[in-house]
Amino acid sequence: MKKENKIILILVIFSFLIRVLFSIALPLVGWDESIYSNLGYDLTQNNFKYSLENSIWSDRIMSWDSPYSWPNIGFRAPLLPFSLAVLYFLKFDFLVKFLIAIIGTLSIFLIYALGKKLFDEKVGLYSAIFLSLLPLYVLFSTMILTEVYSTFFILLTFISFWEGFEKNKNIHKILFGIFFALAILARYTSLWIAPVFIFYFLVRDKYFKFLKDKNLWYSILAFFVVLLPLFIYGERYYNNPLGAFIHGKIAASYYGGVQSTSFYFQHGLEDFSIIGLIFLLSIGFIIFKKEYKKRQIYMLLAWFLSFLSLAVYMPHKEPRFLIPITPVICLMSGFFVNKIKKYKILFLGLIILALMFSTFFLFIPIFKKQHNDSNSCFLEANKFLGSTEIDSLIITDQVVYTYYYNKKQIIPFPRPWNLTSFKKTIEKTNKKEIYILITDFQKSDSEEDKLIGKDIENNFAKVFECVKKEGSSKVYKHN
């Protein structure tokens, strides 16, 4: 085995172990993680019906303009929930938490392969090292979210594109269309890289010669065939083949507020660490040496600029939204490092140390935030509820999170609150065991919440209690 292959194998194993370790160390899932997992589980229970209709939980769908409102869930790209559904269907539930860790690890090998094809083995290796340790990428490789998943398919898209249209391998031309469609099904914003390929053809050919390639049209056909189920879904639930995309755009306008256009630049050092600086140096080097005339360089630059310009334009911004351009940043940085003649190994070692420290210091506050008293008691309460009868009913305000941990029937407290009507409601259920979870996990301190807690305490039997200095969760049983 060649030296580079041994290193990449060790790197992939290391990357997987660190991501699994981080996943285990962060036992509490976020809202979006719960949603994707719950969608995946429900798909196995409802004949793969991608909707919140008849679900016992709901997402925060703030728009009430039909059809872009509850129960339609098309604004969330479907590939991740359907992938999780396969795991649930095969009874591989334990892999749900680690699916993205596996995908993120495989992407380390893919960026190595892409760097090797675009430049050489060393650039591929350096790029893989950078991506495996990049703080932003490591952190979100441990979470059940769509950014790392879509980036995996984006890498496959560019590998196939280069092999197909630069190396003239026809099978890769078809694969290009398939992988690009899968990237979009994983996350709709993958569409933002579409201008890259048009730009590449126009610059390379100087005119529309590329349109004469029949395999390009086969690729386009394959692209639409893979997306066909989404178009059918859009027509079925939105009366518009593009309904899911439209709903995604609407949802982006009311989720998470609006951040300034400088948001990503303000958080650049925190998210990309020293690689962000190396990337800027690589841009300067490329301009100075006029390397931008090379096809692989202007393709990567187009990838970066096309995605970033649209990401900046969007009203709601989060650091994780930039994950699809992390491969560009790492590839360009690897290209620059490879150009260094003296002290390259020392320089590379310093970069690796800086990335390791940055990832560590990014992870520590998140770890501490998760491991507080309120979260700890909530997890213990859910562990207790998980040990109860499989057909028991759970009543709680934390429906989405509790459903993720228990997969049992769950209903929220009625609002406005009335103890008498609440008792009548639960007495009408045909459940043998009914549990009530009162927790301060992500709960408001409203007067109504206090009244609910007081009424439950005085009228139902307590069967579990976790009370710590700064958090509590209690479970009551209706007899």
C-alpha positions in Angstrom: 0.0 0.0 0.0 1.3 3.4 -1.0 2.2 5.8 1.8 -0.5 8.3 0.9 -3.1 5.5 0.9 -2.0 4.4 4.4 -2.3 7.9 5.6 -5.8 8.5 4.2 -6.9 5.1 5.7 -5.7 6.2 9.1 -7.2 9.6 8.6 -10.6 8.1 7.7 -10.6 5.8 10.8 -9.5 8.7 13.0 -12.2 10.9 11.6 -14.9 8.3 12.2 -13.8 7.7 15.7 -13.7 11.4 16.7 -17.2 11.9 15.2 -18.7 8.9 17.0 -17.1 10.1 20.2 -18.5 13.6 19.8 -21.9 12.1 18.9 -21.9 10.1 22.1 -20.7 13.1 24.1 -23.6 15.2 22.9 -26.6 13.0 23.8 -29.2 15.8 23.6 -30.5 16.3 20.0 -31.6 19.7 18.7 -35.0 20.7 17.3 -34.2 20.0 13.7 -32.5 16.7 14.5 -35.6 15.6 16.3 -37.8 16.6 13.4 -35.8 14.7 10.8 -35.6 11.6 13.0 -39.3 11.7 13.8 -40.1 12.1 10.1 -38.0 9.1 9.3 -39.7 7.0 12.0 -43.2 8.1 10.9 -42.5 7.2 7.3 -42.2 3.5 8.4 -45.5 3.7 10.3 -47.6 5.6 7.7 -46.7 3.8 4.4 -44.1 6.3 3.5 -46.5 9.2 3.6 -44.4 12.4 3.8 -46.8 14.6 5.8 -47.6 15.6 9.3 -51.2 14.6 8.9 -52.2 12.2 11.6 -48.9 12.7 13.3 -48.8 13.0 17.1 -46.3 15.8 17.0 -45.7 18.8 14.8 -43.1 21.1 13.4 -43.0 24.9 13.8 -44.8 25.8 10.6 -45.7 29.4 11.1 -47.3 30.1 7.7 -51.1 29.5 7.5 -51.4 30.2 3.8 -52.6 26.8 2.3 -51.1 24.7 0.9 -47.8 26.1 2.4 -48.8 25.3 5.9 -49.5 22.4 8.2 -49.6 19.4 7.6 -47.4 19.8 4.5 -43.7 19.2 5.4 -42.2 19.5 1.9 -40.0 22.5 2.9 -37.8 19.9 4.6 -35.8 18.1 1.9 -36.9 14.4 2.0 -33.7 12.4 1.4 -32.5 12.4 5.0 -35.9 11.4 6.5 -36.3 8.6 3.9 -32.7 7.4 4.6 -33.5 7.3 8.3 -36.7 5.5 7.6 -34.7 2.7 6.0 -32.7 2.4 9.2 -35.8 2.3 11.3 -37.4 -0.2 8.9 -34.4 -2.5 9.1 -34.4 -2.2 13.0 -31.0 -0.4 12.9 -32.3 2.3 15.2 -28.9 2.6 16.9 -27.4 3.9 13.6 -29.8 6.9 13.4 -27.6 8.9 15.7 -24.5 8.0 13.8 -25.6 8.2 10.1 -24.3 11.7 9.5 -21.0 10.8 11.3 -20.6 7.9 8.8 -21.5 10.2 5.9 -19.1 12.9 7.1 -16.3 10.4 7.3 -16.9 9.1 3.8 -16.7 12.7 2.6 -13.1 12.8 3.9 -12.3 10.1 1.4 -14.3 11.8 -1.4 -12.4 15.1 -1.0 -9.2 13.2 -1.2 -10.4 11.6 -4.4 -11.5 15.0 -5.8 -8.3 16.7 -4.9 -6.3 13.9 -6.5 -8.2 14.1 -9.7 -8.1 17.9 -9.9 -4.5 18.3 -8.8 -2.5 15.4 -7.3 -2.3 13.0 -4.4 -0.7 15.4 -2.0 -3.3 18.1 -2.6 -6.0 15.5 -2.1 -4.3 14.4 1.2 -3.8 17.9 2.6 -7.5 18.7 1.7 -8.7 15.6 3.4 -6.7 16.4 6.6 -8.1 19.9 6.7 -11.7 18.8 6.2 -11.4 16.0 8.8 -10.3 18.6 11.4 -12.3 21.7 10.3 -14.3 22.8 13.4 -17.5 23.6 11.5 -17.4 20.3 9.6 -16.5 18.2 12.6 -19.2 19.6 14.8 -22.1 19.2 12.3 -20.8 15.7 11.3 -22.1 14.7 14.7 -25.7 16.0 14.2 -28.7 14.6 12.3 -28.9 17.5 9.9 -28.9 17.9 6.1 -25.8 20.1 5.4 -23.1 17.3 5.7 -25.4 14.9 3.9 -25.9 17.2 0.9 -22.1 18.0 0.9 -21.5 14.3 0.5 -23.5 14.2 -2.7 -22.1 17.5 -3.9 -18.6 16.0 -3.7 -19.8 13.0 -5.8 -21.4 15.5 -8.2 -18.1 17.3 -8.8 -16.1 14.1 -9.1 -18.5 12.8 -11.7 -18.6 16.1 -13.5 -14.8 16.3 -13.8 -14.5 12.7 -14.8 -17.3 12.9 -17.3 -16.8 16.3 -19.0 -13.1 16.8 -18.5 -11.9 13.2 -18.9 -14.8 12.3 -21.3 -16.1 9.3 -19.4 -19.7 8.8 -20.5 -20.9 6.8 -17.5 -19.7 9.7 -15.2 -21.7 12.1 -17.2 -24.9 10.2 -16.3 -23.8 9.9 -12.7 -23.3 13.6 -12.6 -27.0 14.2 -13.2 -28.0 11.5 -10.6 -25.7 12.8 -7.9 -26.7 16.4 -8.4 -30.3 15.5 -8.1 -29.6 13.5 -4.9 -27.7 16.5 -3.5 -30.9 18.6 -4.1 -33.1 16.0 -2.5 -30.7 16.1 0.5 -30.9 19.9 0.8 -32.6 22.2 -1.6 -29.9 24.9 -1.5 -27.7 22.5 -3.4 -29.4 24.1 -6.4 -27.1 27.1 -5.8 -24.2 25.2 -7.4 -26.1 24.9 -10.8 -24.5 28.1 -12.3 -21.1 26.6 -11.7 -21.5 24.0 -14.5 -22.9 26.4 -17.0 -20.1 28.9 -16.3 -17.5 26.1 -16.6 -18.8 25.1 -20.0 -19.0 28.6 -21.3 -15.5 29.5 -20.2 -14.0 26.2 -21.4 -15.7 26.0 -24.8 -16.1 29.8 -25.5 -19.5 29.1 -26.9 -22.3 26.5 -26.8 -20.4 23.5 -28.2 -21.1 21.5 -25.0 -24.8 21.4 -26.0 -23.9 19.0 -28.8 -22.8 16.3 -26.3 -25.7 13.8 -26.3 -24.5 12.4 -23.0 -25.1 15.8 -21.4 -28.7 15.5 -22.4 -28.8 11.9 -21.0 -27.4 13.4 -17.8 -30.1 16.1 -17.7 -32.7 13.4 -18.3 -31.3 11.3 -15.4 -31.4 14.4 -13.2 -35.1 15.0 -13.8 -35.9 11.2 -13.4 -34.4 11.2 -9.9 -36.3 14.4 -9.0 -39.5 13.1 -10.5 -40.9 11.7 -7.2 -40.4 15.2 -5.7 -42.3 16.8 -8.6 -45.1 14.2 -8.2 -45.1 14.9 -4.4 -45.4 18.7 -5.1 -48.3 18.2 -7.4 -50.1 15.9 -4.9 -49.7 18.1 -1.8 -49.2 21.6 -3.3 -51.0 21.4 -6.7 -47.7 22.5 -8.1 -44.7 20.3 -9.2 -42.4 22.8 -7.6 -44.4 23.1 -4.5 -41.8 21.7 -2.1 -39.2 24.2 -3.4 -41.7 27.1 -3.0 -42.5 25.9 0.5 -38.8 25.8 1.3 -38.4 29.4 0.2 -41.4 30.5 2.3 -40.1 28.6 5.4 -36.7 30.3 5.0 -38.4 33.7 5.5 -39.9 32.9 8.9 -37.4 30.5 10.5 -34.7 31.9 12.8 -35.0 35.6 12.1 -32.9 37.8 9.9 -29.1 38.2 10.1 -26.9 40.8 8.6 -25.1 40.3 5.3 -21.8 40.3 7.2 -22.8 37.4 9.5 -20.7 34.8 7.8 -17.6 37.0 7.8 -18.0 37.8 11.4 -18.0 34.1 12.3 -15.4 33.0 9.8 -12.5 32.6 12.2 -14.5 30.7 14.7 -16.0 28.3 12.1 -13.0 27.8 9.8 -10.1 28.5 12.1 -6.7 28.9 10.5 -8.0 27.3 7.3 -10.0 30.4 6.6 -6.7 32.4 6.6 -4.9 29.8 4.5 -7.8 30.0 2.0 -7.4 33.8 1.8 -3.7 33.3 1.1 -4.5 30.8 -1.6 -6.8 33.3 -3.3 -3.9 35.9 -3.2 -1.5 33.3 -4.6 -3.9 32.4 -7.4 -4.4 36.0 -8.5 -0.7 36.8 -8.3 0.4 33.7 -10.2 -2.7 33.8 -12.6 -3.6 30.3 -11.6 -7.3 31.2 -12.1 -6.8 30.4 -15.8 -6.7 26.7 -15.0 -9.9 24.9 -15.4 -10.0 23.2 -12.0 -9.2 26.5 -10.3 -12.0 28.6 -12.0 -14.4 25.7 -11.4 -13.6 25.7 -7.7 -13.8 29.5 -7.5 -17.2 29.5 -9.3 -18.4 26.8 -6.8 -17.4 29.1 -3.9 -18.7 32.3 -5.2 -22.0 30.9 -6.5 -22.9 29.3 -3.2 -21.6 32.1 -1.0 -23.3 34.9 -2.8 -26.7 33.2 -2.6 -26.1 32.3 1.1 -25.3 35.9 2.0 -28.5 37.0 0.1 -30.8 34.7 2.2 -32.4 36.5 5.2 -31.8 33.7 7.8 -28.2 32.6 8.2 -26.4 30.0 10.3 -22.8 28.9 10.2 -23.8 25.4 9.2 -25.4 26.7 6.0 -21.9 27.2 4.6 -20.8 23.6 5.0 -21.3 22.9 1.2 -18.4 25.2 0.4 -16.0 23.7 3.0 -14.6 21.3 0.4 -13.6 24.3 -1.8 -11.9 26.0 1.1 -10.0 22.9 2.0 -9.1 22.1 -1.6 -7.8 25.6 -2.3 -5.9 25.6 1.0 -4.4 22.2 0.1 -3.4 23.5 -3.3 -1.6 26.5 -1.7 0.2 24.4 1.0 1.4 22.1 -1.7 3.1 25.0 -3.5 5.2 25.8 -0.4 8.8 24.8 -1.0 10.6 25.3 2.4 9.3 24.1 5.8 6.2 22.6 4.3 5.9 19.8 6.9 6.4 22.3 9.7 3.8 24.6 8.3 1.4 21.7 7.8 2.0 20.5 11.4 1.2 24.0 12.8 -2.1 24.0 10.7 -3.1 20.7 12.1 -2.4 21.7 15.7 -4.3 25.0 15.2 -7.3 23.0 13.8 -7.3 20.5 16.6 -7.2 23.3 19.2 -10.0 25.2 17.4 -12.2 22.1 17.2 -11.6 21.4 20.9 -12.4 24.9 22.0 -15.5 25.0 19.8 -16.7 21.7 21.2 -16.2 22.4 24.9 -18.8 25.1 25.4 -21.4 23.1 23.5 -20.6 20.1 25.7 -21.0 22.1 28.8 -24.3 23.6 27.5 -25.7 20.2 26.9 -24.6 18.8 30.2 -26.6 21.1 32.5 -29.0 20.0 35.2 -32.2 20.7 33.2 -31.0 18.7 30.2 -29.7 15.9 32.4 -33.0 15.5 34.3 -35.0 15.6 31.0 -32.9 12.7 29.6 -33.3 10.7 32.8 -37.0 11.2 32.7 -37.2 10.0 29.1 -35.1 7.0 30.0 -37.7 6.1 32.6 -40.6 6.7 30.2 -38.8 4.4 27.7 -39.0 1.6 30.2 -42.8 1.8 30.4 -45.3 -0.2 28.4 -44.9 0.2 24.7 -48.5 1.3 24.2 -48.6 3.8 27.0 -49.6 7.4 26.5 -47.3 10.3 27.5 -48.6 13.9 28.1 -46.1 16.7 28.0 -45.3 20.0 26.4 -42.1 18.6 25.0 -43.8 16.5 22.4 -41.2 16.6 19.6 -38.2 15.8 21.8 -40.0 13.2 23.9 -41.2 11.4 20.8 -37.7 11.2 19.5 -36.5 9.4 22.6 -39.5 7.2 23.2 -41.5 6.7 19.9 -44.7 6.3 21.9 -48.0 8.1 21.6 -47.7 11.6 23.0 -50.1 14.5 23.3 -49.5 18.0 24.6 -51.3 19.7 27.5 -54.6 21.4 26.4 -54.4 25.1 26.1 -56.0 27.1 27.7 -55.5 24.9 30.8 -58.5 23.4 32.7 -57.9 20.6 35.1 -61.5 19.2 35.0 -61.6 18.9 31.2 -58.0 17.5 31.2 -59.2 14.7 33.5 -62.2 14.0 31.4 -60.0 13.8 28.3 -57.5 11.3 29.6 -60.3 9.2 31.1 -61.8 8.7 27.7 -58.5 7.3 26.3 -58.2 3.5 26.1 -54.6 3.4 27.2 -53.8 1.2 30.2 -50.9 3.4 31.3 -50.9 7.2 31.1 -47.9 9.2 32.1 -47.5 13.0 32.6 -44.1 14.6 32.2 -43.5 17.9 33.9 -40.1 19.4 33.0 -38.3 22.7 33.0 -36.4 21.6 29.8 -36.8 24.5 27.4 -40.0 25.6 29.1 -41.3 29.1 29.7 -42.0 30.3 33.2 -45.5 31.5 32.5 -48.3 31.6 35.0 -50.2 28.9 33.1 -47.2 26.6 33.2 -46.9 27.1 36.9 -50.6 26.3 37.3 -50.3 23.1 35.2 -47.4 22.0 37.4 -49.3 22.7 40.6 -52.4 20.9 39.5 -50.5 17.8 38.3 -48.6 17.7 41.5 -51.8 17.7 43.6 -53.9 15.3 41.6 -51.6 12.6 40.2 -49.2 10.0 41.6 -45.5 10.8 41.2 -43.6 7.8 39.9 -40.3 9.4 38.9 -38.4 12.5 40.0 -35.1 14.1 39.1 -34.4 17.3 40.9 -31.0 18.9 40.8 -29.7 22.4 41.6 -30.7 24.0 38.3 -33.2 21.6 36.8 -35.9 19.2 37.4 -38.2 16.6 35.6 -41.0 14.7 37.2 -43.2 11.9 35.8 -46.7 11.3 37.2 -49.1 8.4 36.5 -52.8 8.5 36.0 -54.5 5.5 37.8 
